[in-house]
Amino acid sequence: MLVEVGISARHIHISKKSLAILFGEDYELHIFREVKQPGQFGAEETVSVVGPKGSFPTVRILGPIRAKDQLEVSVSDCFKLGVKPMVRESGKIEGAPGIKLVGPKGEVEINEGVIVAARHVHLSQVFADKEGIIDGQLLKAKIEGERALVFDNVIARISPDFVEEFHIDTDEANAALVRSGDKVTLIK
């Protein structure tokens, strides 16, 4: 079961309320680049994120608008920001550290929402059915090459709208010397 790798660099999902504070009332995001998953995009807009120990001046917003603010970073990013790394599935932000967001029109303090995204693989329903994989199932992903390794605890996320893609963060990608577009083998 070969699928492509998609490396997830630090980014933020933003709520409508925070977007209005950071960029102005009724502001709408502008598409910078489509990403592989249908309907999602990297926006032209960026924000600064400020933690207790450090900051990143330009963190890209990933659209579309979400119900809650969620900053996805690597473990190395957490160390720089000065927040406790918490590995979570996307959307499961309860109890995760907060952070300050700074935009051109204002600032927002989010009380929770900084996560290290759990490694996962997006699968279409057709692919999942063919391979006998169910939503939430834990898989492995094997990467070949000079720094070959096997990632455990890869969460299968299944939807009719998804395109097959294995998501890891920059720390994980660097450890395996893998790039977006490379292939990995999924193991049940």
KOLNU-233799 format. One record per residue: residue number from 1; x negated, y negated, z of N, C-alpha, C in turn. Coordinates in nm, 3 decimals, padded with zeros to 5 digits. Layout:
N
{rec NUM {X Y Z} {X Y Z} {X Y Z}}
...
***
This chain:
188
{rec 1 {-00.085 00.118 00.000} {00.000 00.000 00.000} {-00.089 -00.124 00.000}}
{rec 2 {-00.123 -00.173 -00.116} {-00.207 -00.292 -00.126} {-00.122 -00.419 -00.126}}
{rec 3 {-00.163 -00.519 -00.048} {-00.099 -00.650 -00.048} {-00.207 -00.758 -00.044}}
{rec 4 {-00.170 -00.878 -00.086} {-00.264 -00.991 -00.084} {-00.275 -01.050 00.055}}
{rec 5 {-00.393 -01.106 00.081} {-00.418 -01.180 00.204} {-00.378 -01.326 00.182}}
{rec 6 {-00.318 -01.384 00.283} {-00.291 -01.528 00.287} {-00.349 -01.582 00.416}}
{rec 7 {-00.450 -01.665 00.406} {-00.515 -01.719 00.527} {-00.441 -01.843 00.570}}
{rec 8 {-00.400 -01.841 00.696} {-00.321 -01.949 00.752} {-00.411 -02.044 00.830}}
{rec 9 {-00.447 -02.156 00.769} {-00.523 -02.259 00.839} {-00.429 -02.333 00.934}}
{rec 10 {-00.486 -02.409 01.027} {-00.401 -02.481 01.123} {-00.298 -02.565 01.049}}
{rec 11 {-00.175 -02.562 01.100} {-00.066 -02.638 01.041} {00.044 -02.657 01.145}}
{rec 12 {00.140 -02.741 01.112} {00.250 -02.765 01.205} {00.383 -02.756 01.134}}
{rec 13 {00.478 -02.693 01.202} {00.618 -02.693 01.161} {00.684 -02.802 01.244}}
{rec 14 {00.764 -02.886 01.183} {00.816 -03.004 01.252} {00.969 -03.006 01.251}}
{rec 15 {01.024 -03.059 01.358} {01.169 -03.074 01.369} {01.212 -03.206 01.307}}
{rec 16 {01.340 -03.216 01.275} {01.394 -03.339 01.217} {01.377 -03.457 01.314}}
{rec 17 {01.401 -03.432 01.441} {01.388 -03.536 01.544} {01.244 -03.589 01.550}}
{rec 18 {01.146 -03.499 01.554} {01.006 -03.543 01.560} {00.963 -03.612 01.431}}
{rec 19 {01.011 -03.562 01.316} {00.978 -03.626 01.189} {01.023 -03.771 01.188}}
{rec 20 {01.144 -03.797 01.240} {01.197 -03.934 01.245} {01.112 -04.024 01.335}}
{rec 21 {01.065 -03.971 01.446} {00.981 -04.051 01.536} {00.844 -04.076 01.474}}
{rec 22 {00.787 -03.975 01.414} {00.650 -03.984 01.361} {00.642 -04.063 01.231}}
{rec 23 {00.747 -04.053 01.146} {00.741 -04.114 01.012} {00.850 -04.216 00.985}}
{rec 24 {00.950 -04.224 01.071} {01.059 -04.319 01.050} {01.190 -04.248 01.025}}
{rec 25 {01.298 -04.315 01.060} {01.434 -04.260 01.046} {01.463 -04.222 00.901}}
{rec 26 {01.527 -04.109 00.882} {01.567 -04.056 00.751} {01.450 -04.025 00.658}}
{rec 27 {01.331 -04.009 00.713} {01.214 -03.976 00.632} {01.227 -03.833 00.580}}
{rec 28 {01.182 -03.809 00.458} {01.182 -03.676 00.400} {01.040 -03.637 00.358}}
{rec 29 {01.007 -03.510 00.379} {00.875 -03.460 00.342} {00.859 -03.455 00.191}}
{rec 30 {00.736 -03.472 00.145} {00.702 -03.463 00.003} {00.615 -03.340 -00.019}}
{rec 31 {00.645 -03.266 -00.124} {00.572 -03.142 -00.151} {00.432 -03.174 -00.205}}
{rec 32 {00.333 -03.121 -00.135} {00.193 -03.129 -00.178} {00.159 -03.005 -00.261}}
{rec 33 {00.197 -02.887 -00.205} {00.168 -02.761 -00.274} {00.266 -02.654 -00.226}}
{rec 34 {00.322 -02.581 -00.320} {00.405 -02.467 -00.286} {00.315 -02.359 -00.225}}
{rec 35 {00.369 -02.283 -00.132} {00.297 -02.167 -00.080} {00.365 -02.042 -00.134}}
{rec 36 {00.307 -01.927 -00.108} {00.356 -01.804 -00.171} {00.498 -01.766 -00.129}}
{rec 37 {00.533 -01.791 -00.003} {00.667 -01.755 00.042} {00.769 -01.853 -00.015}}
{rec 38 {00.871 -01.804 -00.083} {00.968 -01.890 -00.150} {01.033 -01.991 -00.055}}
{rec 39 {01.043 -02.116 -00.103} {01.108 -02.221 -00.026} {01.019 -02.292 00.073}}
{rec 40 {00.897 -02.243 00.094} {00.805 -02.307 00.187} {00.699 -02.383 00.109}}
{rec 41 {00.646 -02.488 00.173} {00.547 -02.571 00.105} {00.460 -02.644 00.206}}
{rec 42 {00.339 -02.675 00.160} {00.253 -02.767 00.233} {00.297 -02.907 00.194}}
{rec 43 {00.324 -02.990 00.293} {00.369 -03.126 00.266} {00.250 -03.219 00.244}}
{rec 44 {00.274 -03.330 00.177} {00.172 -03.433 00.165} {00.139 -03.491 00.301}}
{rec 45 {00.237 -03.493 00.389} {00.223 -03.558 00.518} {00.140 -03.475 00.616}}
{rec 46 {00.060 -03.546 00.693} {-00.018 -03.486 00.801} {00.006 -03.566 00.929}}
{rec 47 {-00.024 -03.502 01.041} {-00.020 -03.570 01.170} {-00.151 -03.545 01.242}}
{rec 48 {-00.179 -03.628 01.340} {-00.290 -03.602 01.431} {-00.236 -03.524 01.549}}
{rec 49 {-00.313 -03.427 01.598} {-00.277 -03.356 01.720} {-00.384 -03.382 01.824}}
{rec 50 {-00.339 -03.415 01.945} {-00.432 -03.455 02.050} {-00.409 -03.366 02.172}}
{rec 51 {-00.512 -03.294 02.210} {-00.507 -03.208 02.327} {-00.583 -03.268 02.443}}
{rec 52 {-00.590 -03.197 02.555} {-00.660 -03.247 02.673} {-00.810 -03.269 02.652}}
{rec 53 {-00.872 -03.192 02.562} {-01.018 -03.202 02.542} {-01.059 -03.252 02.405}}
{rec 54 {-00.974 -03.239 02.306} {-01.012 -03.276 02.170} {-00.891 -03.295 02.082}}
{rec 55 {-00.919 -03.324 01.955} {-00.810 -03.353 01.862} {-00.847 -03.312 01.720}}
{rec 56 {-00.745 -03.306 01.636} {-00.762 -03.288 01.492} {-00.687 -03.402 01.426}}
{rec 57 {-00.755 -03.483 01.343} {-00.691 -03.603 01.288} {-00.592 -03.579 01.174}}
{rec 58 {-00.604 -03.467 01.103} {-00.515 -03.444 00.988} {-00.470 -03.299 00.985}}
{rec 59 {-00.355 -03.272 01.044} {-00.297 -03.138 01.042} {-00.176 -03.143 00.949}}
{rec 60 {-00.181 -03.061 00.846} {-00.075 -03.061 00.745} {00.056 -03.007 00.801}}
{rec 61 {00.164 -03.073 00.761} {00.298 -03.024 00.794} {00.336 -02.919 00.691}}
{rec 62 {00.391 -02.807 00.740} {00.442 -02.703 00.652} {00.594 -02.713 00.653}}
{rec 63 {00.652 -02.734 00.535} {00.796 -02.749 00.524} {00.862 -02.621 00.481}}
{rec 64 {00.992 -02.616 00.491} {01.084 -02.726 00.523} {01.093 -02.751 00.674}}
{rec 65 {01.178 -02.847 00.710} {01.200 -02.884 00.849} {01.246 -02.761 00.928}}
{rec 66 {01.201 -02.750 01.051} {01.239 -02.640 01.139} {01.323 -02.691 01.256}}
{rec 67 {01.380 -02.600 01.331} {01.461 -02.638 01.447} {01.373 -02.689 01.561}}
{rec 68 {01.250 -02.634 01.572} {01.159 -02.673 01.680} {01.020 -02.702 01.624}}
{rec 69 {00.947 -02.787 01.697} {00.808 -02.815 01.661} {00.722 -02.696 01.700}}
{rec 70 {00.628 -02.660 01.612} {00.539 -02.548 01.640} {00.406 -02.572 01.572}}
{rec 71 {00.300 -02.583 01.651} {00.165 -02.599 01.598} {00.098 -02.463 01.597}}
{rec 72 {00.052 -02.419 01.478} {-00.017 -02.291 01.465} {-00.165 -02.317 01.442}}
{rec 73 {-00.246 -02.263 01.532} {-00.391 -02.286 01.530} {-00.463 -02.154 01.553}}
{rec 74 {-00.594 -02.156 01.538} {-00.677 -02.039 01.569} {-00.721 -02.047 01.716}}
{rec 75 {-00.779 -01.940 01.764} {-00.832 -01.940 01.901} {-00.942 -02.046 01.912}}
{rec 76 {-01.029 -02.056 01.811} {-01.134 -02.159 01.813} {-01.075 -02.300 01.823}}
{rec 77 {-00.963 -02.323 01.752} {-00.895 -02.453 01.759} {-00.845 -02.480 01.900}}
{rec 78 {-00.791 -02.377 01.966} {-00.743 -02.393 02.103} {-00.855 -02.439 02.195}}
{rec 79 {-00.973 -02.379 02.179} {-01.086 -02.419 02.262} {-01.120 -02.566 02.240}}
{rec 80 {-01.120 -02.610 02.115} {-01.151 -02.750 02.085} {-01.045 -02.844 02.144}}
{rec 81 {-00.918 -02.806 02.132} {-00.810 -02.891 02.183} {-00.802 -02.888 02.336}}
{rec 82 {-00.850 -02.780 02.396} {-00.842 -02.766 02.541} {-00.711 -02.708 02.588}}
{rec 83 {-00.652 -02.620 02.506} {-00.527 -02.554 02.545} {-00.551 -02.402 02.550}}
{rec 84 {-00.473 -02.335 02.632} {-00.485 -02.191 02.647} {-00.434 -02.120 02.521}}
{rec 85 {-00.516 -02.034 02.461} {-00.469 -01.960 02.343} {-00.358 -01.862 02.381}}
{rec 86 {-00.247 -01.870 02.311} {-00.135 -01.779 02.333} {-00.093 -01.720 02.199}}
{rec 87 {-00.115 -01.590 02.182} {-00.078 -01.522 02.058} {00.072 -01.494 02.064}}
{rec 88 {00.143 -01.543 01.964} {00.288 -01.530 01.960} {00.336 -01.511 01.816}}
{rec 89 {00.453 -01.449 01.804} {00.521 -01.448 01.675} {00.574 -01.587 01.648}}
{rec 90 {00.577 -01.626 01.523} {00.630 -01.756 01.486} {00.772 -01.771 01.541}}
{rec 91 {00.798 -01.887 01.599} {00.929 -01.917 01.655} {00.942 -01.882 01.802}}
{rec 92 {00.851 -01.802 01.855} {00.857 -01.763 01.997} {00.759 -01.849 02.076}}
{rec 93 {00.802 -01.972 02.104} {00.712 -02.071 02.163} {00.736 -02.095 02.312}}
{rec 94 {00.834 -02.029 02.371} {00.865 -02.051 02.512} {00.741 -02.025 02.597}}
{rec 95 {00.706 -02.123 02.680} {00.592 -02.110 02.770} {00.458 -02.137 02.706}}
{rec 96 {00.454 -02.161 02.575} {00.328 -02.194 02.508} {00.290 -02.338 02.541}}
{rec 97 {00.162 -02.372 02.538} {00.119 -02.507 02.573} {00.183 -02.615 02.485}}
{rec 98 {00.186 -02.735 02.537} {00.232 -02.851 02.462} {00.114 -02.927 02.404}}
{rec 99 {00.144 -03.033 02.331} {00.041 -03.113 02.264} {00.102 -03.247 02.226}}
{rec 100 {00.018 -03.344 02.199} {00.064 -03.475 02.153} {00.048 -03.483 02.002}}
{rec 101 {00.153 -03.529 01.935} {00.152 -03.549 01.789} {00.153 -03.698 01.761}}
{rec 102 {00.070 -03.742 01.668} {00.062 -03.883 01.633} {00.084 -03.899 01.483}}
{rec 103 {00.183 -03.980 01.448} {00.212 -04.010 01.309} {00.198 -04.157 01.282}}
{rec 104 {00.226 -04.202 01.160} {00.210 -04.344 01.125} {00.310 -04.437 01.196}}
{rec 105 {00.422 -04.384 01.242} {00.525 -04.469 01.303} {00.544 -04.445 01.452}}
{rec 106 {00.485 -04.339 01.508} {00.506 -04.312 01.649} {00.436 -04.187 01.696}}
{rec 107 {00.459 -04.155 01.824} {00.398 -04.040 01.889} {00.506 -03.954 01.954}}
{rec 108 {00.478 -03.823 01.961} {00.567 -03.729 02.025} {00.484 -03.637 02.114}}
{rec 109 {00.528 -03.618 02.237} {00.469 -03.517 02.326} {00.562 -03.397 02.322}}
{rec 110 {00.511 -03.284 02.271} {00.593 -03.164 02.275} {00.552 -03.085 02.400}}
{rec 111 {00.650 -03.035 02.473} {00.624 -02.966 02.599} {00.573 -02.824 02.579}}
{rec 112 {00.608 -02.763 02.466} {00.564 -02.628 02.434} {00.561 -02.614 02.282}}
{rec 113 {00.480 -02.520 02.234} {00.481 -02.498 02.090} {00.347 -02.475 02.025}}
{rec 114 {00.236 -02.476 02.101} {00.105 -02.449 02.042} {00.080 -02.299 02.051}}
{rec 115 {00.073 -02.232 01.935} {00.052 -02.087 01.934} {-00.060 -02.047 01.838}}
{rec 116 {-00.118 -01.933 01.868} {-00.202 -01.860 01.773} {-00.107 -01.758 01.714}}
{rec 117 {-00.076 -01.772 01.586} {00.024 -01.685 01.524} {-00.023 -01.540 01.526}}
{rec 118 {00.064 -01.452 01.571} {00.036 -01.308 01.565} {00.019 -01.268 01.421}}
{rec 119 {-00.080 -01.184 01.394} {-00.099 -01.139 01.256} {00.024 -01.063 01.212}}
{rec 120 {00.063 -01.087 01.088} {00.187 -01.029 01.037} {00.178 -01.012 00.885}}
{rec 121 {00.272 -00.935 00.834} {00.278 -00.917 00.689} {00.422 -00.943 00.645}}
{rec 122 {00.438 -01.030 00.547} {00.568 -01.055 00.486} {00.591 -00.947 00.382}}
{rec 123 {00.707 -00.884 00.387} {00.742 -00.781 00.291} {00.882 -00.804 00.239}}
{rec 124 {00.901 -00.782 00.109} {01.036 -00.786 00.054} {01.112 -00.663 00.101}}
{rec 125 {01.243 -00.671 00.102} {01.324 -00.557 00.144} {01.302 -00.438 00.051}}
{rec 126 {01.285 -00.467 -00.079} {01.262 -00.359 -00.176} {01.132 -00.285 -00.144}}
{rec 127 {01.024 -00.359 -00.119} {00.895 -00.299 -00.086} {00.906 -00.218 00.043}}
{rec 128 {00.968 -00.277 00.145} {00.981 -00.211 00.275} {01.061 -00.082 00.264}}
{rec 129 {01.170 -00.086 00.191} {01.252 00.034 00.173} {01.174 00.144 00.101}}
{rec 130 {01.101 00.105 -00.002} {01.022 00.201 -00.079} {00.917 00.268 00.008}}
{rec 131 {00.856 00.191 00.101} {00.746 00.242 00.183} {00.794 00.293 00.320}}
{rec 132 {00.924 00.282 00.349} {00.977 00.330 00.476} {00.933 00.247 00.596}}
{rec 133 {00.927 00.116 00.578} {00.885 00.023 00.685} {01.008 -00.054 00.732}}
{rec 134 {01.019 -00.072 00.864} {01.130 -00.149 00.918} {01.080 -00.280 00.979}}
{rec 135 {01.170 -00.377 00.986} {01.135 -00.509 01.040} {01.086 -00.494 01.184}}
{rec 136 {00.974 -00.558 01.214} {00.917 -00.553 01.348} {00.821 -00.438 01.371}}
{rec 137 {00.814 -00.345 01.278} {00.723 -00.230 01.291} {00.579 -00.279 01.295}}
{rec 138 {00.497 -00.214 01.379} {00.355 -00.247 01.385} {00.278 -00.162 01.286}}
{rec 139 {00.198 -00.228 01.205} {00.117 -00.163 01.102} {-00.030 -00.195 01.128}}
{rec 140 {-00.116 -00.141 01.043} {-00.258 -00.176 01.041} {-00.289 -00.230 00.902}}
{rec 141 {-00.391 -00.314 00.895} {-00.436 -00.367 00.766} {-00.587 -00.343 00.756}}
{rec 142 {-00.627 -00.269 00.655} {-00.768 -00.233 00.636} {-00.830 -00.322 00.530}}
{rec 143 {-00.941 -00.385 00.569} {-01.014 -00.472 00.478} {-01.148 -00.405 00.445}}
{rec 144 {-01.176 -00.392 00.317} {-01.301 -00.333 00.271} {-01.407 -00.442 00.256}}
{rec 145 {-01.531 -00.401 00.239} {-01.636 -00.498 00.209} {-01.748 -00.496 00.310}}
{rec 146 {-01.836 -00.595 00.300} {-01.955 -00.603 00.384} {-01.922 -00.607 00.532}}
{rec 147 {-01.813 -00.673 00.568} {-01.770 -00.681 00.708} {-01.633 -00.614 00.723}}
{rec 148 {-01.624 -00.494 00.669} {-01.498 -00.419 00.671} {-01.447 -00.403 00.814}}
{rec 149 {-01.316 -00.410 00.826} {-01.254 -00.384 00.956} {-01.108 -00.352 00.938}}
{rec 150 {-01.049 -00.302 01.045} {-00.907 -00.269 01.045} {-00.839 -00.356 01.150}}
{rec 151 {-00.739 -00.433 01.107} {-00.660 -00.513 01.199} {-00.544 -00.428 01.250}}
{rec 152 {-00.533 -00.416 01.382} {-00.419 -00.347 01.443} {-00.309 -00.448 01.473}}
{rec 153 {-00.193 -00.395 01.515} {-00.082 -00.480 01.561} {-00.039 -00.584 01.458}}
{rec 154 {-00.026 -00.542 01.335} {00.025 -00.628 01.228} {00.177 -00.612 01.225}}
{rec 155 {00.248 -00.719 01.251} {00.393 -00.714 01.259} {00.455 -00.723 01.119}}
{rec 156 {00.539 -00.626 01.085} {00.610 -00.628 00.958} {00.729 -00.724 00.969}}
{rec 157 {00.733 -00.823 00.881} {00.844 -00.917 00.875} {00.909 -00.899 00.739}}
{rec 158 {01.035 -00.859 00.740} {01.102 -00.816 00.617} {01.220 -00.906 00.587}}
{rec 159 {01.229 -00.946 00.460} {01.342 -01.024 00.412} {01.355 -01.003 00.262}}
{rec 160 {01.477 -01.010 00.209} {01.493 -01.001 00.063} {01.421 -01.116 -00.008}}
{rec 161 {01.398 -01.227 00.063} {01.336 -01.345 00.002} {01.184 -01.345 00.010}}
{rec 162 {01.124 -01.256 00.088} {00.980 -01.258 00.106} {00.905 -01.200 -00.013}}
{rec 163 {00.781 -01.245 -00.027} {00.685 -01.191 -00.121} {00.577 -01.125 -00.036}}
{rec 164 {00.526 -01.010 -00.079} {00.428 -00.936 00.000} {00.302 -01.020 00.023}}
{rec 165 {00.269 -01.040 00.151} {00.150 -01.118 00.186} {00.115 -01.094 00.332}}
{rec 166 {-00.012 -01.062 00.357} {-00.066 -01.038 00.490} {-00.124 -01.169 00.543}}
{rec 167 {-00.073 -01.217 00.658} {-00.117 -01.345 00.713} {-00.208 -01.328 00.833}}
{rec 168 {-00.325 -01.389 00.824} {-00.418 -01.398 00.936} {-00.468 -01.542 00.944}}
{rec 169 {-00.526 -01.577 01.059} {-00.577 -01.714 01.073} {-00.723 -01.721 01.027}}
{rec 170 {-00.780 -01.840 01.033} {-00.915 -01.862 00.982} {-01.021 -01.786 01.061}}
{rec 171 {-01.003 -01.774 01.194} {-01.099 -01.697 01.274} {-01.103 -01.552 01.228}}
{rec 172 {-00.985 -01.493 01.209} {-00.977 -01.353 01.168} {-01.034 -01.334 01.028}}
{rec 173 {-01.003 -01.425 00.938} {-01.053 -01.416 00.801} {-01.205 -01.427 00.798}}
{rec 174 {-01.259 -01.519 00.876} {-01.404 -01.536 00.879} {-01.473 -01.412 00.935}}
{rec 175 {-01.412 -01.348 01.034} {-01.472 -01.227 01.093} {-01.485 -01.116 00.989}}
{rec 176 {-01.392 -01.112 00.894} {-01.393 -01.006 00.792} {-01.449 -01.051 00.658}}
{rec 177 {-01.492 -01.176 00.648} {-01.539 -01.233 00.521} {-01.436 -01.211 00.411}}
{rec 178 {-01.311 -01.242 00.441} {-01.202 -01.223 00.346} {-01.146 -01.360 00.307}}
{rec 179 {-01.091 -01.368 00.188} {-01.034 -01.493 00.136} {-00.891 -01.471 00.092}}
{rec 180 {-00.815 -01.581 00.086} {-00.679 -01.572 00.033} {-00.683 -01.513 -00.107}}
{rec 181 {-00.592 -01.421 -00.132} {-00.587 -01.354 -00.263} {-00.657 -01.220 -00.266}}
{rec 182 {-00.749 -01.197 -00.169} {-00.810 -01.064 -00.159} {-00.702 -00.962 -00.124}}
{rec 183 {-00.731 -00.837 -00.144} {-00.634 -00.731 -00.116} {-00.670 -00.657 00.013}}
{rec 184 {-00.567 -00.615 00.085} {-00.583 -00.530 00.201} {-00.492 -00.408 00.184}}
{rec 185 {-00.527 -00.301 00.252} {-00.447 -00.181 00.249} {-00.367 -00.173 00.378}}
{rec 186 {-00.235 -00.165 00.366} {-00.149 -00.148 00.483} {-00.144 00.000 00.520}}
{rec 187 {-00.148 00.025 00.650} {-00.144 00.163 00.701} {-00.031 00.172 00.804}}
{rec 188 {00.057 00.273 00.785} {00.166 00.293 00.882} {00.114 00.373 01.000}}
***
